[in-house]
């Protein structure tokens, strides 16, 4: 098992894009986001602050007290309006924020290869910050999360195991190994058996009807064998 940030990645995430919503512009989204994130000691928060600084965007203290929701995001108030920033689960499910109706297509077109920070103001999505934290050249290219992991981990993982234990990864690996083994065995048998039928038919040893019967019987046999439990092979 590996921790992602700093182990599988270089722990130097960077902002690659800012997508505004609700008639706002990129600088406004980045300014408010940086204003909130500068209080959060996390590499992704630092990426937002550094992105604002690199564009010369000042973000004075314009908000009230900041509230942290562990592994979810940040909530505060700016100009009397509630502002939240964080994961999709936090912003849309926990806080009940919504996407402007006319911009649903823009939301659906967000690049999936990046991590997303969602900023909402007064219950409406105001912007999405796309952050990249590339894998090390020598690292694994599949991200795995478990069902009760952090929301942002489940959101960006390539696969989520529907269990609350890492032990299930062992079972998953056994299933994958067994499936590969069975696939190769089936392929070798089918090619060998059908090849033999063709040769015997060409030599006149087997009649076409007999070859067809044997071919269909072998297909049925392989199909039935393939329906058996893969994990039984490890018992």
Residue frames as qw, qx, qy, qz and C-alpha x, y, z in Angstrom:
[[0.000, 0.889, 0.457, 0.000, 0.00, 0.00, 0.00],
 [0.442, 0.103, 0.021, 0.891, 1.28, 3.45, -0.87],
 [0.027, 0.762, 0.324, -0.560, 0.27, 6.92, 0.20],
 [0.567, 0.689, 0.347, 0.290, -0.36, 8.93, -2.97],
 [0.105, 0.974, -0.061, 0.189, 0.85, 12.45, -2.22],
 [0.194, -0.827, 0.524, -0.065, 4.62, 12.60, -2.00],
 [0.625, -0.247, 0.737, 0.066, 5.07, 8.89, -2.64],
 [0.604, 0.386, 0.646, 0.261, 3.47, 8.10, -5.97],
 [0.311, 0.881, 0.195, 0.298, 3.51, 11.77, -6.96],
 [0.503, 0.289, -0.248, 0.776, 6.04, 14.55, -6.44],
 [0.297, -0.688, -0.531, 0.396, 3.63, 16.34, -4.05],
 [0.144, -0.327, 0.104, 0.928, 3.92, 19.50, -6.13],
 [0.316, 0.638, 0.697, 0.083, 0.39, 19.99, -7.52],
 [0.110, -0.193, 0.175, 0.959, -0.17, 22.92, -9.85],
 [0.452, 0.608, 0.420, -0.499, -3.25, 24.73, -11.10],
 [0.352, 0.019, 0.686, 0.637, -3.62, 24.03, -14.82],
 [0.097, -0.410, -0.546, -0.724, -7.00, 25.64, -15.45],
 [0.120, 0.294, 0.572, -0.756, -9.72, 27.71, -13.80],
 [0.066, -0.382, -0.739, -0.551, -13.25, 27.34, -15.19],
 [0.167, 0.072, 0.364, -0.913, -15.63, 30.11, -14.06],
 [0.081, -0.484, -0.844, -0.217, -19.40, 29.70, -13.77],
 [0.138, -0.778, -0.556, 0.259, -22.34, 32.00, -13.13],
 [0.254, 0.919, 0.143, 0.265, -21.00, 34.92, -15.13],
 [0.490, -0.807, 0.228, 0.241, -17.84, 35.25, -13.05],
 [0.561, 0.731, -0.386, 0.042, -14.34, 35.55, -14.47],
 [0.850, 0.096, -0.428, 0.292, -11.23, 33.48, -13.89],
 [0.266, 0.400, -0.440, 0.758, -9.43, 36.06, -11.73],
 [0.526, -0.448, 0.154, -0.706, -12.40, 36.48, -9.38],
 [0.948, -0.167, -0.224, -0.149, -12.67, 32.73, -8.86],
 [0.743, 0.194, -0.411, 0.491, -8.94, 32.39, -8.20],
 [0.004, 0.514, -0.323, 0.795, -8.92, 35.42, -5.88],
 [0.701, -0.425, 0.111, -0.562, -11.67, 34.12, -3.62],
 [0.963, -0.033, -0.266, 0.035, -10.31, 30.57, -3.69],
 [0.573, 0.334, -0.429, 0.614, -6.82, 31.73, -2.72],
 [0.260, -0.555, 0.248, -0.750, -8.26, 33.92, 0.03],
 [0.862, -0.342, 0.071, -0.367, -9.79, 30.84, 1.65],
 [0.958, 0.117, -0.217, 0.148, -7.14, 28.27, 0.81],
 [0.320, 0.642, -0.459, 0.525, -4.23, 30.28, 2.24],
 [0.504, -0.525, 0.440, -0.526, -5.41, 29.19, 5.70],
 [0.972, -0.035, 0.123, -0.199, -5.34, 25.48, 4.81],
 [0.210, -0.670, 0.691, 0.173, -1.96, 23.68, 5.17],
 [0.817, 0.186, 0.545, 0.021, -2.34, 21.29, 2.23],
 [0.401, -0.186, 0.559, 0.701, -0.39, 20.92, -1.00],
 [0.213, 0.568, 0.672, 0.426, -3.50, 21.48, -3.15],
 [0.141, -0.928, -0.299, 0.174, -4.36, 24.61, -1.17],
 [0.400, -0.599, 0.283, 0.633, -0.81, 25.85, -1.66],
 [0.400, 0.197, 0.651, 0.614, -1.17, 25.29, -5.40],
 [0.076, 0.831, 0.517, 0.190, -4.18, 27.62, -5.50],
 [0.299, -0.885, -0.032, 0.356, -2.39, 30.32, -3.51],
 [0.465, -0.358, 0.476, 0.655, 0.71, 30.08, -5.71],
 [0.350, 0.469, 0.651, 0.483, -1.41, 30.25, -8.88],
 [0.036, -0.942, -0.333, -0.003, -2.99, 33.49, -7.69],
 [0.409, -0.754, 0.195, 0.476, 0.41, 34.92, -6.77],
 [0.515, -0.051, 0.582, 0.627, 1.90, 34.01, -10.15],
 [0.213, 0.643, 0.566, 0.470, -0.88, 35.98, -11.87],
 [0.153, 0.177, -0.175, 0.956, -0.39, 38.96, -9.58],
 [0.459, -0.573, -0.471, -0.488, -3.84, 38.53, -8.02],
 [0.017, -0.278, 0.602, -0.748, -4.10, 40.02, -4.54],
 [0.576, -0.419, -0.645, -0.275, -6.44, 38.33, -2.09],
 [0.081, -0.369, 0.489, -0.786, -6.77, 40.38, 1.05],
 [0.009, -0.229, -0.901, 0.368, -8.76, 39.07, 3.99],
 [0.352, -0.111, -0.253, -0.894, -12.30, 39.56, 2.72],
 [0.634, -0.264, -0.676, -0.267, -13.98, 36.69, 4.53],
 [0.606, -0.623, 0.210, -0.449, -15.26, 35.96, 8.01],
 [0.499, -0.464, 0.722, -0.118, -14.05, 33.09, 10.20],
 [0.532, 0.337, -0.699, -0.339, -12.99, 30.03, 8.22],
 [0.798, -0.208, 0.448, -0.345, -14.50, 26.64, 9.06],
 [0.195, 0.427, -0.849, -0.242, -12.63, 23.49, 8.07],
 [0.913, 0.000, 0.168, -0.371, -14.42, 20.25, 7.23],
 [0.401, -0.491, 0.749, 0.193, -11.79, 17.51, 7.42],
 [0.365, -0.002, 0.856, 0.365, -11.19, 15.75, 4.09],
 [0.328, 0.690, 0.645, 0.022, -13.98, 17.76, 2.50],
 [0.325, 0.607, 0.222, 0.690, -13.28, 21.48, 2.22],
 [0.219, -0.164, -0.331, 0.903, -13.64, 24.96, 3.67],
 [0.054, -0.768, -0.585, -0.256, -16.65, 27.15, 4.43],
 [0.262, -0.271, -0.228, 0.898, -16.72, 30.88, 5.17],
 [0.199, 0.839, 0.494, -0.111, -18.62, 34.07, 4.32],
 [0.360, -0.054, 0.239, 0.900, -17.70, 36.85, 1.89],
 [0.172, -0.089, -0.204, -0.960, -19.79, 39.98, 1.63],
 [0.580, 0.011, 0.387, -0.717, -22.61, 38.34, 3.53],
 [0.849, 0.247, -0.282, -0.371, -22.72, 35.34, 1.17],
 [0.804, -0.355, 0.476, 0.005, -21.73, 31.83, 2.18],
 [0.503, 0.663, -0.528, -0.167, -18.72, 30.56, 0.27],
 [0.853, -0.279, 0.442, -0.015, -17.56, 26.94, 0.20],
 [0.482, 0.655, -0.555, -0.175, -14.66, 25.29, -1.57],
 [0.490, -0.357, 0.785, -0.129, -13.70, 21.63, -1.67],
 [0.190, -0.020, 0.945, 0.265, -14.66, 18.26, -3.06],
 [0.360, -0.183, -0.573, -0.713, -17.68, 17.52, -5.23],
 [0.458, -0.416, -0.783, 0.072, -19.24, 15.56, -2.40],
 [0.258, -0.382, -0.435, 0.773, -18.83, 18.46, 0.03],
 [0.085, 0.166, -0.137, -0.973, -20.05, 21.22, -2.28],
 [0.447, -0.071, -0.530, -0.717, -22.95, 19.48, -4.02],
 [0.587, -0.309, -0.743, -0.092, -24.10, 16.80, -1.60],
 [0.413, -0.367, -0.578, 0.601, -23.28, 18.13, 1.87],
 [0.050, -0.325, -0.132, 0.935, -23.85, 21.82, 1.08],
 [0.401, 0.615, 0.666, -0.133, -26.59, 21.33, -1.53],
 [0.034, 0.599, -0.248, -0.761, -25.07, 23.72, -4.06],
 [0.710, 0.519, 0.473, -0.058, -26.23, 23.69, -7.67],
 [0.426, -0.059, 0.490, 0.758, -24.80, 24.17, -11.16],
 [0.308, 0.468, -0.010, -0.828, -26.21, 27.10, -13.20],
 [0.747, 0.367, 0.521, -0.191, -28.75, 25.52, -15.55],
 [0.581, 0.796, -0.081, -0.148, -27.37, 27.11, -18.67],
 [0.145, 0.755, -0.639, 0.027, -23.85, 25.84, -17.93],
 [0.874, -0.205, 0.411, -0.159, -24.42, 22.15, -17.35],
 [0.868, 0.474, -0.035, 0.145, -22.65, 21.30, -20.63],
 [0.221, 0.784, -0.455, 0.360, -19.58, 23.24, -19.51],
 [0.579, -0.524, 0.534, -0.324, -19.60, 21.33, -16.23],
 [0.957, 0.084, 0.270, -0.067, -19.85, 17.98, -18.01],
 [0.719, 0.637, -0.151, 0.235, -16.89, 18.94, -20.21],
 [0.341, -0.838, 0.418, -0.079, -14.48, 19.45, -17.29],
 [0.543, 0.497, -0.677, 0.016, -11.24, 17.54, -17.99],
 [0.896, -0.389, -0.099, -0.189, -11.36, 14.27, -16.01],
 [0.801, 0.210, -0.362, 0.429, -7.58, 13.81, -15.84],
 [0.147, 0.442, -0.384, 0.797, -7.24, 16.51, -13.18],
 [0.246, -0.436, -0.731, 0.464, -8.30, 16.83, -9.57],
 [0.065, -0.629, -0.356, -0.688, -11.10, 19.37, -9.14],
 [0.147, -0.293, -0.554, 0.765, -11.73, 21.94, -6.44],
 [0.037, -0.647, -0.623, -0.438, -15.27, 23.32, -6.54],
 [0.099, -0.117, -0.312, 0.938, -16.03, 26.88, -5.42],
 [0.120, -0.634, -0.693, -0.322, -19.63, 27.86, -4.71],
 [0.044, 0.020, -0.260, 0.964, -21.01, 31.23, -3.64],
 [0.487, 0.097, 0.263, -0.827, -24.46, 31.59, -2.07],
 [0.727, 0.147, 0.616, -0.265, -25.34, 28.03, -3.09],
 [0.740, 0.659, 0.038, -0.131, -24.36, 28.38, -6.77],
 [0.829, -0.046, 0.231, 0.507, -21.26, 26.96, -8.43],
 [0.055, 0.948, -0.090, -0.301, -18.88, 29.84, -9.10],
 [0.384, 0.733, -0.551, -0.110, -15.88, 28.03, -10.50],
 [0.984, -0.129, 0.091, 0.079, -13.87, 24.84, -10.77],
 [0.029, -0.827, 0.553, 0.094, -10.11, 24.79, -10.28],
 [0.967, 0.209, -0.144, 0.012, -8.32, 22.00, -12.13],
 [0.316, -0.781, 0.538, -0.026, -5.17, 20.78, -10.41],
 [0.864, 0.332, -0.378, 0.021, -2.52, 18.38, -11.72],
 [0.469, -0.665, 0.575, -0.088, -0.21, 16.30, -9.55],
 [0.743, 0.420, -0.475, -0.214, 1.49, 13.96, -12.04],
 [0.957, -0.272, 0.088, 0.046, 2.64, 10.49, -11.07],
 [0.308, -0.669, 0.603, 0.305, 6.35, 9.79, -10.78],
 [0.529, 0.483, -0.573, -0.398, 7.74, 8.18, -13.92],
 [0.239, 0.215, -0.943, 0.089, 8.48, 4.96, -12.03],
 [0.425, 0.037, 0.625, -0.654, 5.04, 4.72, -10.24],
 [0.232, 0.362, 0.903, -0.001, 1.78, 2.35, -10.66],
 [0.116, -0.053, -0.330, -0.935, -0.89, 4.08, -13.20],
 [0.458, -0.473, -0.668, -0.348, -4.09, 2.90, -11.43],
 [0.143, -0.303, 0.464, -0.820, -5.61, 4.70, -8.46],
 [0.482, -0.342, -0.800, -0.107, -7.71, 2.65, -6.02],
 [0.264, -0.336, 0.357, -0.830, -10.04, 3.93, -3.30],
 [0.156, -0.266, -0.940, 0.148, -12.25, 2.08, -0.83],
 [0.153, -0.665, -0.618, -0.391, -15.90, 2.91, -0.21],
 [0.401, -0.862, -0.289, 0.115, -15.41, 4.82, 3.04],
 [0.591, -0.042, 0.040, 0.805, -12.31, 6.70, 1.89],
 [0.023, -0.506, -0.099, 0.856, -12.12, 10.46, 1.48],
 [0.555, 0.685, 0.388, -0.271, -14.59, 11.86, -1.02],
 [0.287, 0.828, -0.352, -0.329, -11.90, 13.44, -3.17],
 [0.253, -0.376, 0.875, 0.170, -10.01, 10.12, -3.23],
 [0.536, 0.338, 0.770, -0.078, -13.11, 8.26, -4.46],
 [0.431, 0.809, 0.139, -0.375, -13.79, 10.99, -6.99],
 [0.284, 0.790, -0.478, -0.259, -10.42, 10.87, -8.75],
 [0.503, -0.299, 0.809, 0.056, -9.63, 7.16, -8.30],
 [0.329, 0.228, -0.730, -0.554, -9.64, 4.92, -11.37],
 [0.601, -0.256, -0.719, -0.239, -11.56, 2.33, -9.39],
 [0.381, -0.438, 0.438, -0.686, -13.37, 2.17, -6.04],
 [0.329, -0.031, -0.942, 0.066, -13.60, -1.09, -4.14],
 [0.560, -0.481, -0.218, -0.638, -17.09, -1.52, -2.69],
 [0.783, -0.340, -0.471, 0.222, -15.75, -2.55, 0.72],
 [0.255, -0.928, 0.136, -0.234, -14.32, -0.92, 3.83],
 [0.757, -0.501, 0.377, 0.183, -11.22, -3.09, 4.13],
 [0.212, 0.730, -0.573, -0.308, -7.92, -3.16, 2.25],
 [0.496, -0.160, 0.853, 0.012, -8.02, -6.96, 2.54],
 [0.694, 0.551, 0.400, -0.234, -10.47, -6.91, -0.36],
 [0.314, 0.794, -0.426, -0.297, -7.62, -5.80, -2.62],
 [0.253, -0.351, 0.898, 0.079, -6.04, -9.22, -2.09],
 [0.579, 0.354, 0.714, -0.171, -9.28, -10.89, -3.18],
 [0.488, 0.804, 0.028, -0.338, -9.51, -8.55, -6.16],
 [0.082, 0.679, -0.684, -0.254, -5.95, -9.40, -7.20],
 [0.406, -0.076, 0.911, -0.009, -6.71, -13.13, -6.94],
 [0.599, 0.587, 0.479, -0.259, -9.79, -12.70, -9.11],
 [0.358, 0.833, -0.271, -0.324, -7.76, -10.77, -11.69],
 [0.114, -0.502, 0.841, 0.164, -5.01, -13.40, -11.72],
 [0.506, 0.155, 0.840, -0.115, -7.55, -16.20, -12.00],
 [0.567, 0.713, 0.244, -0.334, -9.36, -14.46, -14.85],
 [0.234, 0.756, -0.533, -0.299, -6.12, -14.00, -16.79],
 [0.259, -0.286, 0.921, 0.044, -5.17, -17.63, -16.23],
 [0.563, 0.373, 0.705, -0.216, -8.60, -18.88, -17.30],
 [0.482, 0.782, -0.028, -0.394, -8.66, -16.66, -20.39],
 [0.133, 0.639, -0.714, -0.251, -5.29, -17.95, -21.60],
 [0.360, -0.074, 0.928, -0.065, -6.26, -21.59, -20.85],
 [0.592, 0.547, 0.493, -0.327, -9.54, -21.24, -22.75],
 [0.396, 0.785, -0.287, -0.380, -7.77, -19.66, -25.71],
 [0.033, -0.477, 0.862, 0.168, -5.17, -22.43, -25.92],
 [0.458, 0.141, 0.863, -0.158, -7.80, -25.16, -25.65],
 [0.570, 0.661, 0.302, -0.383, -10.15, -23.63, -28.24],
 [0.323, 0.750, -0.465, -0.343, -7.39, -23.03, -30.77],
 [0.125, -0.357, 0.923, 0.074, -5.93, -26.49, -30.28],
 [0.490, 0.257, 0.797, -0.242, -9.25, -28.35, -30.31],
 [0.564, 0.712, 0.189, -0.373, -10.74, -26.51, -33.29],
 [0.187, 0.694, -0.616, -0.324, -7.45, -26.77, -35.16],
 [0.277, -0.153, 0.948, 0.021, -7.51, -30.53, -34.67],
 [0.560, 0.488, 0.592, -0.313, -11.11, -30.70, -35.94],
 [0.442, 0.778, -0.178, -0.409, -10.14, -28.79, -39.08],
 [0.034, 0.529, -0.820, -0.215, -7.18, -31.09, -39.77],
 [0.372, 0.067, 0.919, -0.113, -9.23, -34.25, -39.20],
 [0.555, 0.628, 0.379, -0.392, -12.03, -32.89, -41.37],
 [0.328, 0.744, -0.427, -0.395, -9.59, -32.02, -44.17],
 [0.044, -0.361, 0.925, 0.114, -8.18, -35.56, -44.02],
 [0.637, -0.066, -0.532, -0.555, -11.68, -37.01, -44.30],
 [0.274, -0.013, -0.892, 0.359, -11.50, -38.69, -40.89],
 [0.112, 0.407, 0.631, -0.651, -14.35, -36.64, -39.41],
 [0.139, 0.605, 0.664, 0.417, -17.64, -35.90, -41.12],
 [0.010, 0.424, 0.013, 0.905, -18.85, -32.25, -41.11],
 [0.615, -0.582, -0.285, -0.449, -21.79, -33.11, -38.86],
 [0.819, -0.340, -0.332, 0.322, -19.48, -34.77, -36.34],
 [0.449, 0.159, -0.149, 0.867, -17.07, -31.82, -36.40],
 [0.235, -0.536, -0.134, -0.800, -19.96, -29.39, -35.83],
 [0.759, -0.532, -0.336, -0.170, -21.24, -31.48, -32.92],
 [0.758, -0.200, -0.274, 0.557, -17.80, -31.65, -31.29],
 [0.243, 0.340, -0.034, 0.908, -17.23, -27.94, -31.86],
 [0.431, -0.589, -0.176, -0.661, -20.54, -26.97, -30.22],
 [0.829, -0.443, -0.335, 0.069, -19.95, -29.42, -27.36],
 [0.631, -0.017, -0.237, 0.739, -16.53, -27.92, -26.68],
 [0.014, -0.469, -0.045, -0.882, -17.97, -24.39, -26.75],
 [0.650, -0.588, -0.251, -0.411, -20.61, -25.39, -24.23],
 [0.838, -0.283, -0.321, 0.339, -18.02, -27.11, -22.04],
 [0.440, 0.176, -0.161, 0.866, -15.72, -24.10, -22.03],
 [0.249, -0.550, -0.131, -0.786, -18.62, -21.77, -21.27],
 [0.769, -0.541, -0.292, -0.174, -19.76, -23.86, -18.32],
 [0.761, -0.149, -0.270, 0.571, -16.22, -24.09, -16.96],
 [0.249, 0.347, -0.046, 0.903, -15.84, -20.32, -17.27],
 [0.447, -0.623, -0.211, -0.606, -18.92, -19.80, -15.09],
 [0.774, -0.379, -0.443, 0.246, -17.33, -21.51, -12.08],
 [0.364, -0.930, 0.011, 0.059, -15.97, -19.50, -9.13],
 [0.534, 0.686, -0.363, 0.336, -12.49, -18.17, -9.82],
 [0.256, -0.691, 0.521, -0.431, -11.60, -18.12, -6.17],
 [0.960, -0.176, 0.146, -0.164, -12.15, -21.87, -5.80],
 [0.803, 0.455, -0.266, 0.278, -8.81, -22.31, -7.57],
 [0.149, 0.638, -0.492, 0.574, -7.04, -20.70, -4.61],
 [0.746, -0.483, 0.200, -0.413, -8.60, -22.85, -1.90]]
